[in-house]
Amino acid sequence: MGISSHSFENRASDLRAQGQPFAIATVVRTVNATSAKPGSKAIILADGTITDGWVGGGCIRSAVRNAAKAALSEGCTQFISLRPEEILAAEGLSAGETREGVQFARNGCPSKGSMDIFVEPVLPQPELIVFGEGPVAKELVALAERFDFSVSHSVDGKHDFDAPTSGLLYVVIATQGNGDEAALRATIKAAPKFAAFVGSRRKFETLVTRLIASGVSQVALDQIKSPAGLNIGAITPDEIALSILSEVVLKRRELQRAKGDPDDVNC
C-alpha cells in the first residue's frame, strides 16, 4: 500500500518536469483506528486518479479526490476532516459543510476513525517566451525569472511551440527588426494567452500589412498588443523591460480573475 519517500519524490519531480498539474494529500491528524497514519501522503492527478502513495482505503477516497480537484481548479489548498456520521451529528456538523476553512466529510470506513487531510495543489508555472537578442529582450528575460514564470529565450525568431506546454503561455516579441515576421508567425500559431510586440505603431502596422498580404488572418494579428508595455515613461532598456513585464503580469491576473485560471493567488 505504501511507497518509499524516494519514489514519491521522484514521481512528483517527474510530474513537475512534465508541466502536469497534480495535488499532494497529506494526513496530518488521526483519531482512533485509521489505515493511514499522520505523515502518509498520496499524489492525485487532475482527473482525480490517485497514482502514488496512500492516505486511506476506498471509504475515504471520494472525499480526497473531490478535495484535490477543487484545489487544482481553484489554485488553493484544501483541508478536509473525515469523521464518522454519528460524530459529525454529535458535533452539529454535516457532510459537505465548511467551517473556518475546514471541509467536513463522512468517513464510511468500518474502523470508525477520524482523520484530517491537507491537500496542496502543485501547478505548472505560466510560460513566457521572449523573442529577440537586443538589450530589451535580455533585460526582460532576466527580470521575468524572478516573477514565477518559466522563461524561454529565442534569439532567432523560432521556438518549438509543438513541445508540451502548461497552457498558460505569454509571448513578447522584441526582435527589433531581426526575425520580426518569423516570430509573429510562430506566435500566431501558438495562440498564447497574451502576446505583445516591442516597436512603434508604424512599424507594427507595416508588418501587419505585409503579413495580411501573405495570407495571415487580420483577426489573429489583432490579438497581438503593440506597442508592448504599460506607459510608465520608460526610456532605458531595463525600464522598458519593467513596463512590458508589468503589462504581462497585469494581463495574467486579469485572465485569472475572469476565467478562474488555476494559478490565481486569491484563495
C-alpha positions, 0 to 999 in steps of 0.5 A: 500500500505504501511507497518509499519517500524516494519514489514519491519524490521522484514521481512528483519531480517527474510530474513537475518536469512534465508541466502536469498539474497534480495535488499532494494529500497529506494526513496530518491528524488521526483519531482512533483506528485509521489505515493511514497514519499522520505523515502518509501522503498520496499524489492525485492527478487532475482527473482525480486518479490517485497514482502514488502513495496512500492516505486511506482505503476506498471509504475515504477516497471520494472525499480526497479526490473531490478535495484535490480537484477543487484545489487544482481548479481553484489554485488553493489548498484544501483541508478536509476532516473525515469523521464518522456520521454519528460524530459529525451529528454529535458535533452539529456538523454535516457532510459537505459543510465548511467551517473556518476553512475546514471541509467536513466529510463522512468517513464510511470506513468500518474502523470508525476513525477520524482523520484530517487531510491537507491537500496542496495543489502543485501547478505548472508555472505560466510560460513566457517566451521572449523573442529577440537578442537586443538589450530589451529582450535580455533585460526582460528575460532576466527580470521575468525569472524572478516573477514565477514564470518559466522563461524561454529565450529565442534569439532567432525568431523560432521556438518549438511551440509543438513541445508540451506546454502548461497552457498558460503561455505569454509571448513578447516579441522584441526582435527589433527588426531581426526575425520580426515576421518569423516570430509573429508567425510562430506566435500566431500559431501558438495562440498564447494567452497574451502576446505583445510586440516591442516597436512603434505603431508604424512599424507594427502596422507595416508588418501587419500589412505585409503579413495580411498580404501573405495570407495571415488572418487580420483577426489573429494579428489583432490579438497581438498588443503593440506597442508592448508595455504599460506607459510608465515613461520608460526610456532605458532598456531595463525600464522598458523591460519593467513596463512590458513585464508589468503589462504581462503580469497585469494581463495574467491576473486579469485572465485569472480573475475572469476565467478562474485560471488555476494559478490565481493567488486569491484563495 
